[in-house]
Amino acid sequence: MSANAGEVKEPVDKAVDEFAAKGYRSLGVARADRENQCGWSVCCPCSMSRAPMPRPRSRAPVRWVSASRWLPAIKWRSQGNRQAVGDGHEHPRCSSFGDIKHHETAQAAESIEKADGFAQVFPEHKFHIVDVLQQRGHIVGMTGDGVNDSPALKKADCGIAFRARRIPHAPRPISCAGARLSVIVDAIKESRRIFQRMNSYAIYRIAETLRVLFFMTLAILVFNFYPVTAVMIVMLALLNDGAILSIAYDNVHYKDKPEAWNMRLVLGISTVLGLSAWWLRSACFYLGERVFHLDRAHIQTLMYLKLSVAGT
């Protein structure tokens, strides 16, 4: 729109680059001479300063997340090349996204993967960064607090929206009312505690199923006798579900590394616990019938009590 755009392009571009190197944004100022109908003319570029990005208090949460290896890589969007937190590098590797996108596809993807931060980023660039990292096998988390972050928040494996009231229509799996990165650290710790409890539940449920099924099957096949009645089985299921509720409040400790299901370990522990309990129940059944010579009704009561107490 400016009549003198061609004349001022070179000095304006130089000023914008100098501002960007210091972490400032640029705003172009132009004026229109309406009296003489000369149109618009560029006056000057002005620097715009906002709160430092990232904030000093964000350094500790980002480094904790990096050290705990929650994600394969921590990517931090920065306004300037000198304001990136990075993941522990003394000299963060930041670059303008405009320089990266001109590279060949493979080279650009590698540059994105190795970078600690990006400057001069537009909404479509954020989406592209997330997409490239996912294609290279990374699990990507995205944080943001504006409408311009919505595409990347939706694309990321884990989208976390800060001050979610600013983006009421944006898809956000996790919404944070506050504006501090420390809430992400709290979420990671709590999710790992939840995983520990889920692991405990899986072991308990598998072991409980094995011990009951093995014992009842053996008793029916060998002794031609039902050790517990149908009503007792229903009561066992109800009471065991009540005991399971306590697992949700287990005092567990989160690990410093990401959790992952180890089904061999879960099944191994469950099998050992289930089979060892099966031998105890068989011994209890043998004592009741062969040593104390109890009738079948009393043996059923004995076995129900044993199953119920042991499950709890």
C-alpha positions in Angstrom: 0.0 0.0 0.0 3.0 2.3 0.4 4.3 4.3 -2.4 7.8 4.2 -1.1 7.9 0.5 -0.3 10.7 -0.2 -2.8 12.9 2.5 -1.4 12.7 1.5 2.2 12.6 -2.3 1.9 16.3 -2.9 2.5 16.7 -0.7 5.7 13.4 -1.8 7.1 14.3 -5.5 6.6 17.6 -4.8 8.3 15.9 -3.1 11.3 13.4 -6.0 11.6 16.3 -8.5 11.7 18.1 -6.5 14.4 15.0 -6.3 16.5 14.3 -10.0 16.2 17.9 -10.9 17.2 17.2 -9.0 20.5 13.8 -10.7 21.0 11.6 -7.9 19.9 8.7 -7.9 17.5 8.4 -5.3 14.8 5.6 -3.0 13.9 5.6 -0.9 10.7 4.4 2.7 10.9 3.0 4.5 7.8 1.1 7.7 7.3 -1.3 8.9 4.6 -1.3 12.4 3.1 -5.0 12.7 2.6 -4.9 16.4 1.7 -2.6 16.0 -1.3 -3.9 12.4 -1.9 -0.4 11.1 -2.1 -1.3 7.7 -0.5 0.6 5.8 2.1 4.3 6.2 2.9 6.4 4.2 5.3 7.7 6.2 8.2 9.7 3.7 10.3 9.6 0.3 11.9 9.1 0.2 15.7 10.1 -2.4 18.1 7.5 -4.0 20.4 8.5 -5.5 23.7 6.4 -7.9 25.7 7.0 -10.2 28.7 10.2 -12.2 28.3 9.4 -15.5 26.5 10.1 -17.9 28.1 9.7 -16.6 31.6 12.5 -17.2 34.1 10.2 -19.4 36.3 9.6 -21.7 33.3 13.2 -22.9 33.2 12.9 -25.3 36.1 9.7 -27.1 34.9 11.2 -27.5 31.3 14.4 -28.9 32.6 12.6 -31.3 35.0 10.5 -32.6 32.1 13.7 -33.0 29.9 15.6 -34.8 32.7 12.7 -37.2 33.3 12.5 -38.0 29.6 8.8 -37.5 29.4 9.2 -36.7 25.7 12.0 -37.5 23.3 12.6 -33.9 22.7 11.5 -30.6 24.2 10.7 -27.9 21.7 10.3 -24.3 22.8 9.0 -21.5 20.7 10.9 -18.3 21.3 10.6 -14.8 20.1 14.3 -14.4 19.6 17.3 -16.5 19.1 18.7 -15.7 22.6 15.6 -16.5 24.7 15.3 -20.2 24.4 15.3 -22.5 27.4 16.3 -25.6 25.5 16.9 -28.9 27.3 20.2 -28.3 29.0 22.4 -27.0 26.3 24.7 -24.1 27.3 24.1 -22.5 23.9 20.5 -23.3 22.7 20.2 -24.2 19.1 17.6 -21.8 17.8 16.9 -20.7 14.2 14.4 -18.8 12.2 11.7 -21.2 10.8 11.8 -19.2 7.6 15.4 -20.5 7.0 14.4 -24.1 7.8 11.4 -24.3 5.4 13.6 -23.5 2.4 15.8 -26.7 2.9 15.1 -30.0 1.3 12.5 -32.1 3.0 14.8 -34.5 4.8 17.2 -31.7 5.8 14.4 -29.5 7.1 13.0 -32.4 9.2 16.4 -33.1 10.7 16.8 -29.4 11.5 13.4 -29.3 13.2 14.3 -32.4 15.2 17.6 -31.0 16.5 16.5 -27.5 17.2 15.8 -26.2 20.7 13.6 -23.4 19.6 12.2 -21.5 16.6 11.8 -17.8 15.9 9.4 -16.1 13.4 6.9 -18.9 13.7 3.3 -18.6 12.2 0.4 -20.9 13.2 0.9 -23.1 10.1 4.6 -23.5 11.1 3.6 -24.8 14.5 1.4 -27.4 12.9 4.2 -28.4 10.5 6.7 -28.8 13.3 4.3 -31.1 15.2 3.6 -33.1 12.1 7.3 -33.5 11.2 8.2 -34.7 14.7 5.4 -37.2 14.7 6.5 -38.6 11.3 9.9 -39.1 12.8 8.5 -41.3 15.6 8.3 -38.8 18.4 5.4 -38.4 20.8 4.7 -34.6 20.7 3.2 -32.4 23.4 2.0 -28.9 22.5 1.2 -26.0 24.9 -0.6 -22.8 23.9 -3.0 -20.2 25.1 -4.3 -18.6 21.9 -6.5 -19.3 18.9 -3.3 -19.4 16.7 -2.2 -22.5 18.7 -5.4 -24.4 18.0 -4.2 -26.4 14.9 -1.1 -27.6 16.6 -2.9 -28.4 19.8 -5.3 -30.6 17.9 -2.5 -32.2 15.9 -0.2 -33.0 18.9 -0.4 -36.3 20.8 -1.0 -34.3 24.0 -2.4 -30.8 23.7 -2.3 -28.6 26.8 -4.2 -25.3 26.6 -3.3 -22.6 29.2 -6.0 -20.1 30.2 -8.5 -22.1 28.2 -11.1 -19.4 28.3 -9.1 -17.7 25.5 -9.8 -20.5 23.1 -13.3 -21.7 23.9 -13.9 -23.5 20.6 -10.4 -25.1 20.2 -9.9 -28.8 20.8 -7.9 -29.3 23.9 -7.5 -32.7 25.6 -6.1 -31.0 28.7 -7.1 -27.5 29.9 -5.1 -25.5 32.6 -6.8 -22.6 34.3 -3.4 -21.2 35.3 -0.6 -20.0 33.2 2.5 -21.7 34.7 4.3 -24.6 33.1 4.6 -26.2 36.6 1.1 -27.6 36.2 2.4 -29.8 33.4 5.0 -31.2 35.8 2.3 -31.9 38.4 0.2 -33.6 35.7 3.1 -35.9 34.7 3.8 -36.8 38.3 0.1 -37.6 39.0 -0.2 -39.6 35.8 2.7 -41.8 36.8 1.1 -42.4 40.2 -2.1 -43.4 38.4 -0.1 -45.8 36.3 1.3 -47.4 39.4 -2.2 -47.9 40.8 -3.4 -49.3 37.5 -0.5 -51.7 37.5 -1.4 -52.8 41.0 -5.0 -53.3 39.9 -4.0 -55.5 36.9 -1.8 -57.7 39.1 -4.5 -58.0 41.7 -7.3 -58.8 39.3 -5.3 -61.4 37.3 -4.1 -63.1 40.5 -7.5 -63.2 42.0 -9.0 -64.7 38.8 -6.4 -67.4 38.6 -6.6 -68.4 42.3 -10.4 -68.7 42.2 -10.7 -70.5 38.9 -7.8 -72.9 39.5 -9.1 -73.9 42.9 -12.7 -74.3 41.8 -11.8 -76.3 38.7 -9.5 -78.6 40.7 -12.1 -79.2 43.4 -14.8 -80.0 40.8 -12.7 -82.3 38.7 -10.9 -84.1 41.5 -13.4 -84.2 44.4 -16.6 -83.8 42.3 -17.6 -81.1 44.8 -18.4 -77.3 44.5 -16.3 -75.6 47.1 -18.5 -72.5 47.0 -22.1 -71.9 46.0 -23.3 -69.5 43.3 -24.5 -67.0 45.9 -21.0 -67.1 47.5 -19.4 -66.4 44.2 -21.6 -63.3 43.7 -20.8 -62.1 47.2 -17.1 -62.7 46.6 -17.3 -60.5 43.4 -19.1 -57.7 45.3 -16.8 -57.7 48.3 -13.6 -57.9 46.2 -14.8 -54.9 44.2 -15.1 -53.0 47.4 -11.6 -54.0 48.4 -10.3 -52.9 45.0 -11.5 -49.3 45.7 -8.6 -48.9 48.1 -6.1 -49.3 45.2 -7.2 -45.9 44.0 -5.7 -44.4 47.1 -2.5 -46.4 47.3 0.5 -44.3 48.5 2.6 -44.9 45.5 5.8 -43.1 44.3 6.2 -42.0 40.7 9.2 -42.9 38.7 11.7 -40.5 37.1 11.3 -42.2 33.7 8.2 -42.7 31.6 6.1 -45.7 32.5 5.3 -48.5 30.1 3.4 -51.7 30.4 5.5 -54.7 31.0 3.0 -57.5 30.5 5.5 -60.2 31.1 6.3 -58.9 34.5 2.6 -58.3 35.3 1.5 -61.8 34.2 4.5 -63.3 35.9 3.8 -61.7 39.3 0.1 -62.4 39.0 0.7 -66.1 38.1 3.1 -66.6 41.0 0.6 -65.0 43.4 -2.4 -66.8 42.0 -0.8 -70.3 42.0 0.7 -69.9 45.5 -2.7 -68.9 46.8 -4.2 -71.8 45.0 -2.0 -74.2 46.9 -3.0 -72.6 50.2 -6.7 -73.0 49.4 -6.1 -76.6 48.4 -4.3 -77.2 51.7 -7.2 -75.6 53.6 -9.7 -77.7 51.8 -7.7 -80.9 52.5 -7.5 -80.0 56.3 -11.2 -79.4 56.5 -12.2 -82.6 54.8 -9.5 -85.1 55.8 -8.1 -83.8 59.1 -11.1 -82.2 60.8 -13.7 -84.2 58.9 -16.1 -81.3 58.4 -19.2 -81.9 56.4 -19.6 -80.3 53.0 -21.7 -77.4 54.1 -19.1 -76.3 56.7 -16.3 -76.8 54.1 -18.1 -74.4 51.8 -18.4 -71.9 54.6 -14.7 -72.4 55.4 -13.6 -71.9 51.8 -15.8 -68.8 51.3 -14.2 -67.2 54.4 -10.7 -68.2 53.1 -11.4 -66.7 49.6 -12.9 -63.5 51.0 -10.3 -62.8 53.6 -7.4 -63.6 51.2 -8.8 -61.4 48.5 -9.1 -58.5 50.8 
